[in-house]
Amino acid sequence: MTSRMLAAALIAVTAAGCGSDGREEPDMSSLPPLLPRSYDFHIFYYAWYGTPAVDGRWHHWNHEVLSPDGGGSGSAYPGGDDIGSAFFPDGGPYSSNDPAVLDRHMKQIRLAGAGVVCVSWWGEGSFSDRAVPGLLEAAARHGLKVSFHIEPFEGRGAPSTRRAVEYIVDEYGAHKAFYRTDRFGRRPMFFVYDSYLTPPAEWATVLSPSGPATLRGTTYDSIVIGLWVNEGDGDSIAAAGFDGFYTYFAVDGFTHGSTPDNWTAMSLWAWERDLLFVPCIGPGYDDTRIRPWNAANRRERERGEYMARMFRKAYAASTPFLGITSFNEWHEGTQIEPAVPKSIDGYAYRDYSPLPLDYYLHWTRSFLMNYKYTFSK
């Protein structure tokens, strides 16, 4: 695809009229209902939300206000209309265990063009784990697949991560919506957040073919992707035995890995070592409602242009997979899920005005419909 073709596709999305409420209305009528090769696109999804009506109490909508050292400040948002986010979801706070919510989300993710829902997973029996069966069912109804984003649950290390992989494969691997690659040996894929918290030598015990507790060559062999944060992390990721790396963060400049200007070089580095690189693009970032001290890392959406710049860098890097951060990480303001104008006593939530509520679903789709893996020597 030429740069002129890409520009034309993006112009088609931004050449919008205005709706009756003054919001811009993009014309998406020419886009296909489900994009080819969509299973190469993983969108990070959070199944940690709960409501009193469905779950008996609030989960995550009542997120704590954090201090700079990562601890709590002693205050928390109560949930309801007062949530731990700078944006407010269309329809209000929801439960990740509500079948109607899951069905709506899968429709929206399919519209956005991502084929794989990468669910944030916090360990066996956790709130997010209990949401997985419903998520798999909803994904299957809409032709989507589910992969897993293994978070730093309590006690996580290489041995416990191996046990987590075994549990996930045993518990969910037979489901038709469970994701396995179609180009890399039909193996599952796991993203490991904050993988650098565990030493490479420990990871190698389960990820190296010669490791004493290796996954390699077993029925649980998987593509395991580590997080690239600092400039020198590539060597640690390779030594650990990871199959590749991802960048996750939607903040350009926050880390070496999340700086799009570095992605072409990182892609070449990965390709020369037969590793996978998954750059991650996002619409913006704003976590100041839960981290008031973190305004320096806020990134404005610029009516979609911020995400467009990230996409252009990812396209130039030409990688076989692409990540989207995120569908619904409301705490950090990276969501592409529709948001609505909302004000409460003492606070006015941000929204996407003058763009439509679902603009970022369509905007993401415009990128993915044009993404092709063309890297070669």
C-alpha positions as CSV (number, residue, x, y, z in Angstrom):
1,M,0.0,0.0,0.0
2,T,1.3,3.4,-0.9
3,S,1.3,6.4,1.4
4,R,-1.2,8.0,-1.0
5,M,-3.6,5.1,-0.5
6,L,-3.2,5.3,3.3
7,A,-3.8,9.0,3.2
8,A,-6.9,8.5,1.1
9,A,-8.3,6.0,3.6
10,L,-7.7,8.3,6.5
11,I,-9.2,11.3,4.7
12,A,-12.3,9.2,4.0
13,V,-12.8,8.9,7.8
14,T,-12.2,12.5,8.6
15,A,-14.2,13.9,5.7
16,A,-17.3,14.2,7.9
17,G,-20.6,16.0,8.0
18,C,-22.2,17.1,11.2
19,G,-25.1,15.4,13.0
20,S,-28.0,17.1,14.6
21,D,-26.1,17.6,17.8
22,G,-23.2,19.3,16.0
23,R,-20.9,16.2,16.3
24,E,-18.9,15.2,13.2
25,E,-20.3,12.1,11.5
26,P,-17.7,10.0,9.6
27,D,-18.9,8.1,6.5
28,M,-17.9,4.5,7.2
29,S,-20.3,2.9,4.7
30,S,-17.5,1.6,2.4
31,L,-15.7,-0.4,5.1
32,P,-16.1,-4.2,5.2
33,P,-18.0,-5.8,8.1
34,L,-15.0,-7.8,9.2
35,L,-11.4,-7.1,8.1
36,P,-9.2,-9.7,6.4
37,R,-6.3,-11.0,8.6
38,S,-8.0,-9.5,11.6
39,Y,-6.6,-12.1,14.0
40,D,-3.3,-10.4,13.8
41,F,-4.8,-7.4,15.7
42,H,-5.0,-7.8,19.5
43,I,-7.0,-5.2,21.5
44,F,-6.3,-5.1,25.2
45,Y,-9.5,-5.7,27.1
46,Y,-10.3,-5.3,30.8
47,A,-12.8,-7.7,32.5
48,W,-12.4,-6.3,36.0
49,Y,-15.5,-4.1,36.2
50,G,-18.4,-4.9,38.5
51,T,-21.6,-3.3,39.7
52,P,-23.8,-3.9,42.8
53,A,-26.7,-5.1,40.6
54,V,-24.7,-7.9,39.0
55,D,-21.7,-8.5,41.2
56,G,-22.9,-7.4,44.7
57,R,-20.6,-4.4,44.8
58,W,-18.6,-2.0,42.7
59,H,-15.4,-3.3,41.1
60,H,-12.8,-0.9,39.7
61,W,-15.3,1.9,38.9
62,N,-14.6,2.9,42.5
63,H,-10.9,3.0,41.9
64,E,-8.6,4.4,44.6
65,V,-6.8,7.7,44.2
66,L,-3.1,6.9,44.0
67,S,0.0,8.6,45.5
68,P,3.2,9.1,43.6
69,D,4.8,6.1,45.3
70,G,2.1,3.9,44.0
71,G,0.2,3.6,47.3
72,G,-3.2,4.8,48.1
73,S,-3.9,8.3,49.3
74,G,-6.7,7.3,51.6
75,S,-9.5,8.3,49.3
76,A,-11.4,6.5,46.6
77,Y,-14.1,7.1,44.1
78,P,-17.4,5.6,45.3
79,G,-18.6,4.3,41.9
80,G,-21.9,5.1,40.3
81,D,-21.6,8.5,38.6
82,D,-18.3,9.2,40.5
83,I,-15.8,6.9,38.9
84,G,-12.0,6.6,38.7
85,S,-11.7,7.9,35.1
86,A,-11.3,11.2,33.3
87,F,-14.0,9.9,30.8
88,F,-17.5,8.4,31.4
89,P,-18.7,5.3,29.5
90,D,-21.8,5.5,27.2
91,G,-24.5,3.8,29.3
92,G,-22.7,4.3,32.5
93,P,-20.6,1.9,34.6
94,Y,-21.2,-1.8,33.7
95,S,-20.3,-5.3,34.9
96,S,-17.9,-7.5,33.0
97,N,-20.2,-10.4,33.9
98,D,-23.2,-8.9,32.2
99,P,-23.9,-10.9,29.0
100,A,-25.6,-7.9,27.4
101,V,-22.5,-5.8,28.0
102,L,-20.2,-8.5,26.7
103,D,-22.3,-8.9,23.6
104,R,-22.2,-5.1,23.0
105,H,-18.4,-5.0,23.5
106,M,-17.8,-7.8,21.1
107,K,-19.9,-6.1,18.4
108,Q,-17.9,-2.9,18.9
109,I,-14.6,-4.7,18.8
110,R,-15.6,-6.4,15.6
111,L,-16.6,-3.0,14.2
112,A,-13.2,-1.6,15.2
113,G,-11.5,-4.4,13.2
114,A,-9.6,-6.2,15.9
115,G,-10.0,-9.9,15.8
116,V,-8.4,-10.9,19.1
117,V,-9.6,-9.7,22.5
118,C,-6.6,-9.8,24.8
119,V,-8.1,-10.0,28.3
120,S,-6.3,-8.7,31.3
121,W,-5.9,-11.7,33.6
122,W,-5.0,-11.6,37.3
123,G,-4.7,-15.3,38.2
124,E,-6.8,-18.4,38.8
125,G,-10.0,-17.6,40.5
126,S,-9.6,-13.8,40.3
127,F,-12.5,-11.5,39.3
128,S,-11.2,-11.3,35.8
129,D,-10.7,-15.1,35.5
130,R,-14.4,-15.6,36.5
131,A,-15.4,-13.3,33.6
132,V,-13.5,-15.4,31.0
133,P,-16.2,-18.1,30.3
134,G,-18.8,-15.4,29.4
135,L,-16.2,-13.5,27.4
136,L,-15.4,-16.6,25.4
137,E,-19.0,-17.2,24.6
138,A,-19.6,-13.6,23.5
139,A,-16.5,-13.6,21.4
140,A,-17.5,-16.8,19.7
141,R,-20.9,-15.3,18.7
142,H,-19.1,-12.5,16.9
143,G,-16.3,-14.4,15.2
144,L,-13.6,-13.1,17.6
145,K,-10.8,-14.9,19.5
146,V,-9.5,-14.4,23.1
147,S,-5.9,-14.2,24.1
148,F,-4.5,-13.5,27.6
149,H,-2.6,-10.6,29.1
150,I,-1.0,-12.1,32.2
151,E,-0.8,-9.4,34.8
152,P,1.6,-9.4,37.8
153,F,-0.7,-11.2,40.2
154,E,0.5,-11.8,43.7
155,G,3.5,-14.1,43.7
156,R,3.9,-14.2,40.0
157,G,7.2,-15.4,38.7
158,A,8.3,-17.9,36.1
159,P,7.1,-21.0,37.8
160,S,3.7,-19.5,38.7
161,T,3.4,-18.2,35.1
162,R,4.0,-21.6,33.8
163,R,1.2,-22.9,36.0
164,A,-1.0,-20.1,34.8
165,V,-0.4,-21.1,31.2
166,E,-1.3,-24.7,32.1
167,Y,-4.4,-23.7,33.9
168,I,-5.6,-21.4,31.1
169,V,-5.0,-24.0,28.4
170,D,-6.6,-26.8,30.4
171,E,-9.6,-24.6,31.4
172,Y,-10.3,-22.7,28.2
173,G,-8.1,-24.2,25.4
174,A,-10.9,-26.3,24.0
175,H,-13.2,-23.4,23.4
176,K,-13.7,-22.4,19.8
177,A,-12.9,-18.7,20.7
178,F,-9.6,-19.5,22.4
179,Y,-6.9,-17.9,20.3
180,R,-4.1,-19.8,18.6
181,T,-2.0,-18.3,15.9
182,D,-2.6,-19.5,12.3
183,R,0.9,-18.8,11.2
184,F,3.2,-19.9,14.1
185,G,2.4,-23.5,14.8
186,R,-1.2,-23.1,16.1
187,R,0.0,-22.1,19.5
188,P,-1.7,-19.9,22.0
189,M,-0.3,-16.5,22.7
190,F,0.3,-14.9,26.1
191,F,1.4,-11.3,26.8
192,V,3.3,-10.9,30.1
193,Y,2.9,-7.5,31.6
194,D,5.9,-6.1,33.5
195,S,7.9,-9.2,32.6
196,Y,11.1,-7.3,33.6
197,L,10.1,-7.7,37.3
198,T,11.4,-11.3,37.0
199,P,15.1,-12.0,36.2
200,P,15.8,-13.4,32.7
201,A,17.5,-16.4,34.1
202,E,14.3,-17.3,36.0
203,W,12.2,-16.9,32.8
204,A,14.7,-19.1,31.0
205,T,13.8,-22.1,33.3
206,V,10.4,-22.2,31.6
207,L,10.9,-20.5,28.3
208,S,14.3,-21.9,27.1
209,P,14.1,-25.3,25.3
210,S,16.8,-26.5,27.8
211,G,15.1,-25.1,30.9
212,P,14.4,-27.6,33.7
213,A,10.7,-26.7,33.7
214,T,10.4,-25.7,30.0
215,L,7.1,-25.2,28.2
216,R,8.8,-25.9,24.9
217,G,7.9,-29.1,23.2
218,T,5.0,-29.8,25.6
219,T,1.3,-29.6,25.1
220,Y,1.4,-26.2,26.7
221,D,4.0,-24.7,24.4
222,S,2.9,-21.1,23.6
223,I,4.1,-17.9,22.1
224,V,5.0,-15.8,25.1
225,I,5.5,-12.1,24.6
226,G,7.5,-10.0,27.1
227,L,7.2,-6.2,27.7
228,W,10.0,-4.0,26.2
229,V,10.4,-0.9,28.5
230,N,14.0,0.4,28.6
231,E,16.4,0.7,25.7
232,G,18.4,-2.4,26.7
233,D,15.5,-4.7,27.4
234,G,15.8,-6.5,24.1
235,D,18.8,-8.5,25.3
236,S,17.1,-9.5,28.5
237,I,14.0,-10.6,26.6
238,A,16.0,-12.7,24.2
239,A,18.0,-14.2,27.1
240,A,14.8,-15.0,28.9
241,G,13.5,-17.1,26.0
242,F,10.5,-15.0,25.1
243,D,9.2,-15.4,21.6
244,G,9.0,-11.6,21.2
245,F,8.0,-8.4,22.8
246,Y,5.3,-5.7,22.9
247,T,5.2,-2.1,24.0
248,Y,1.7,-1.8,25.5
249,F,1.8,1.8,26.7
250,A,-0.2,4.4,24.8
251,V,2.1,7.2,25.9
252,D,4.6,8.3,23.3
253,G,7.9,8.9,25.1
254,F,6.9,7.3,28.4
255,T,9.3,4.4,27.7
256,H,11.8,3.5,25.0
257,G,9.5,0.8,23.9
258,S,6.4,3.0,23.7
259,T,8.2,5.7,21.6
260,P,7.1,5.1,18.0
261,D,10.2,6.7,16.6
262,N,12.1,3.6,17.9
263,W,9.8,1.0,16.3
264,T,11.5,0.6,12.9
265,A,14.8,-0.2,14.6
266,M,13.1,-2.5,17.2
267,S,11.4,-4.3,14.3
268,L,14.7,-4.9,12.5
269,W,16.3,-6.0,15.8
270,A,13.5,-8.5,16.3
271,W,13.5,-9.8,12.7
272,E,17.3,-10.4,12.8
273,R,16.8,-12.6,15.9
274,D,13.7,-14.4,14.7
275,L,11.6,-12.7,17.4
276,L,8.1,-11.2,17.1
277,F,7.5,-7.5,17.7
278,V,4.1,-6.2,18.6
279,P,3.9,-2.4,18.7
280,C,0.9,-1.0,20.4
281,I,-1.0,2.1,19.4
282,G,-3.5,4.1,21.4
283,P,-5.8,7.1,21.1
284,G,-4.3,9.1,23.9
285,Y,-3.7,8.9,27.7
286,D,-5.2,10.5,30.8
287,D,-4.9,8.9,34.2
288,T,-5.0,12.1,36.2
289,R,-8.3,11.3,37.9
290,I,-6.6,8.4,39.7
291,R,-3.0,9.7,39.5
292,P,-3.4,13.5,39.9
293,W,0.4,13.9,40.0
294,N,0.9,12.3,36.6
295,A,-0.2,15.2,34.3
296,A,3.2,15.2,32.5
297,N,2.2,11.8,30.9
298,R,-1.2,12.9,29.6
299,R,-1.4,12.8,25.9
300,E,-4.3,14.6,24.1
301,R,-6.2,12.7,21.5
302,E,-6.0,15.6,19.0
303,R,-9.3,14.4,17.4
304,G,-7.6,11.2,16.3
305,E,-4.3,12.6,15.0
306,Y,-2.3,11.3,18.0
307,M,-3.4,7.7,17.2
308,A,-2.8,8.3,13.5
309,R,0.8,9.2,14.1
310,M,1.4,6.1,16.2
311,F,-0.2,4.0,13.4
312,R,2.0,5.5,10.7
313,K,5.1,4.5,12.8
314,A,3.7,1.0,13.3
315,Y,2.9,0.7,9.6
316,A,6.5,1.7,8.8
317,A,7.9,-0.9,11.2
318,S,5.9,-3.6,9.3
319,T,5.3,-6.1,12.0
320,P,3.1,-9.3,11.8
321,F,1.0,-8.3,14.8
322,L,-0.4,-5.0,16.1
323,G,-1.7,-4.2,19.5
324,I,-4.4,-1.6,20.4
325,T,-4.2,-0.1,23.9
326,S,-7.1,-0.3,24.7
327,F,-10.7,-1.1,24.3
328,N,-11.8,-0.2,27.9
329,E,-8.9,0.8,30.2
330,W,-11.0,3.7,31.6
331,H,-8.6,4.5,34.4
332,E,-5.8,5.5,32.1
333,G,-8.0,7.1,29.4
334,T,-6.8,4.8,26.6
335,Q,-10.3,3.4,25.8
336,I,-11.8,3.5,22.3
337,E,-15.2,2.4,23.8
338,P,-17.8,5.2,23.3
339,A,-17.7,7.9,26.0
340,V,-20.4,10.5,26.7
341,P,-20.4,14.0,28.1
342,K,-21.1,13.9,31.9
343,S,-20.8,16.3,34.8
344,I,-21.2,15.6,38.5
345,D,-20.7,17.9,41.5
346,G,-17.2,19.2,41.3
347,Y,-16.1,17.4,38.2
348,A,-16.7,17.5,34.4
349,Y,-15.7,14.3,32.6
350,R,-13.9,14.6,29.3
351,D,-15.4,13.2,26.1
352,Y,-14.7,13.0,22.3
353,S,-16.6,16.2,21.3
354,P,-17.2,17.3,18.6
355,L,-16.6,13.8,17.3
356,P,-19.3,11.1,17.5
357,L,-19.4,8.9,20.6
358,D,-18.2,5.9,18.6
359,Y,-15.6,7.8,16.6
360,Y,-12.6,5.8,17.8
361,L,-14.1,2.5,16.9
362,H,-14.3,3.7,13.3
363,W,-11.0,5.5,13.5
364,T,-9.3,2.3,14.6
365,R,-11.0,0.3,11.8
366,S,-9.7,2.8,9.2
367,F,-6.1,1.9,10.2
368,L,-6.5,-1.8,10.5
369,M,-8.2,-2.2,7.1
370,N,-5.0,-0.9,5.6
371,Y,-2.4,-2.7,7.7
372,K,-0.3,-5.2,5.9
373,Y,2.9,-7.0,6.9
374,T,5.4,-6.3,4.2
375,F,8.8,-6.6,6.0
376,S,11.5,-8.2,4.0
377,K,15.3,-8.1,3.6
